[in-house]
Amino acid sequence: MHDTFLNQNLYDAITKLCDENAMAKITQLVIIVHTHSHINESSIREYFGDRRSKLIGDWTNVVIEKKEIEPLTATIEQIDGEKIE
């Protein structure tokens, strides 16, 4: 259940960063989550897809690293993408 809130927070943070940096598409996304988190590549893709976001698609390499960080937190390590033209 708590990963639902984490998914929402990640979505909000990623879309905000992309807006601030005029990114139209994400080509590489690296996120670090706690070792017991249920966040994974599929859940990120599904969350963005359910919201009809065009940031993440077949062109996106999503990497989820699991480490011993604070539970129910995540770190966005890297976002690479294409600028809005």
N, C-alpha and C positions, 0 to 999 in steps of 0.2 A: 504493500500500500504506500509506504513512504517513498518508494522509488517512483511512484506516479508524480509526486511533488518534485522530486529530483529531475525527472524527465521534463516537466513543465518549466522548471528553473533553467535547465540546460537550453531548452528551446528558446526561451525568452532571452537568455544571455547571448546565444549564438546569433539569433536574428538581429538583436540590437548591435552586436559587433559588426555584422555584415552591413547593416544600414549605415552605421557610422563610417565604414570604410568603403562604401559604394560597391559592395560585392554582389554580383548577380547569381553566381554559382560557386559552390564549395567543391573543390577538387580533392582536398585532403583535410580530414578532421581527425584529430587525436585528442582523446579524453581519458583522464585517469579517474577511476572510481575505486571505492573500497572493495576488498577481496570478496565480500559477501553480497555485493550489490547485484541486482538482477538486470541492471542496465547492460545492454549488449548492442552489437551492430544492428540486429533486427529490430530491437525496440526503438532505437534512434530513427532508423529508416521509416518504421511504421508511424511513429509520432509525427514526423515531418510530413509524411504522406497523408495522414488523416487530416492535417491542417492545410492540405493542398499547397504546401510550400514548394517553390521551384528551386530552392537553394540546394537541396540534396536529391540526387538521382543516380542513374546508372553510372554516371561519370565520377561519382564521389567514392573515394577510398576512406571508409570509416574504420578507425582503429580504436578499440577500447582496451586500455591497459588496467589491470587490477593490481592494486598495491595496498599496503597497510597504511591508509590515510584515515582521517576522521570518518566514521560511519555517516552515511546519508549526505556526503559531500562529493563534489566532483571538481576536477581541475581541467579547464580547457587548455591543453598544451599547445595545440597548433591548429590554425585555420588557414588554408591556402585556397585561393579561388580566382575567379575571373571578375574583373571590374565591370560595372555597368557602363555600356557605351552610349 
